[in-house]
Amino acid sequence: MLIDTHCHLDFAEFDEERDLLIERAHQAGVKQMVTISTRVKKLETLLAIAEKYPSVFCSVGTHPNNAGEELDIQAEDLIRLANSHEKIVAIGEAGLDYFYDTQTPADQKTGLARHIEAARVTKLPLVIHSRSADEDMIEILTAESGKGAFPFILHCFSAGPDLARAGIELGGYVSFSGILTFPKSQDIRDIAKTVPLDRLLVETDAPFLAPKRWRGKRNEPSYVVNTAEVLAEVHGVSCDEMATITTENAFRCFSKMPRL
């Protein structure tokens, strides 16, 4: 059994065959999925998908590349929404993205602080997006953890070893996507090898970043199998062992998500 801890099933790329791709995921051994919010104002769409499919759960939050659109969303709003539905099992994704110059760092940091507070209060994991922002992210996570612990995931990890190390030291999880499987990603595999087994998660970030076996195709939850296979190779364990490890980690991290 595997769990795709991060996908975007509400995206238009899946509108024509959502039933089929979820069935393909089940057949591949991916028994549960978390579809991640990029805009709080689209939460109803996410919840409709999560309610339709028993194996699908969701988060609530604002992607950093949309931060300026939802500055009216306060931590109290995130907390209220997260507690309003049994299918909402995480906060985010929120964070910092300095690669795309679409939102100001100030707006992204404001949104991130609100999401951190929501994670701290609800005890739901904060799904963190961090791209080209390692130093600022380390500084924020360290300072905020000093105010009170909160669960978090460094999602789709493609940053440097310092951020991975800081995340682990602060109690976070590190999630690997199809990037781990790319031929030119030896640096990411080297970092993955340093992550303790009890902090590893796997994801697709579908429809993006299809792993090597399906490179160039639209990604989907069933493809997380290839990422788990490579992660098993990196850690020198069997595929079955890595599936068990990452699944148990997912249930520990997403503590509100039931075992089906």
ABEGO torsion letter per residue (X at the ends): XBBBABBBAABAAAAAAAAAAAAAAAAAGBABBBBBBABAAAAAAAAAAAAABAABBBBBEBBAAAAAAAAABBAAAAAAAAAABAABABBOBBEBBAABBABBAAAAAAAAAAAAAAAAAAGBBBBBBBBGAAAAAAAAAAAAAAAEBBBBBBBGBABBAAAAAAAAAAGBBBBBBAAAABAAAAAAAAAAAABBAAABBBBAGOABGBBAAABGBBBBAAAAAAAAAAAAAAAGBBAAAAAAAAAAAAAAABAABBBX
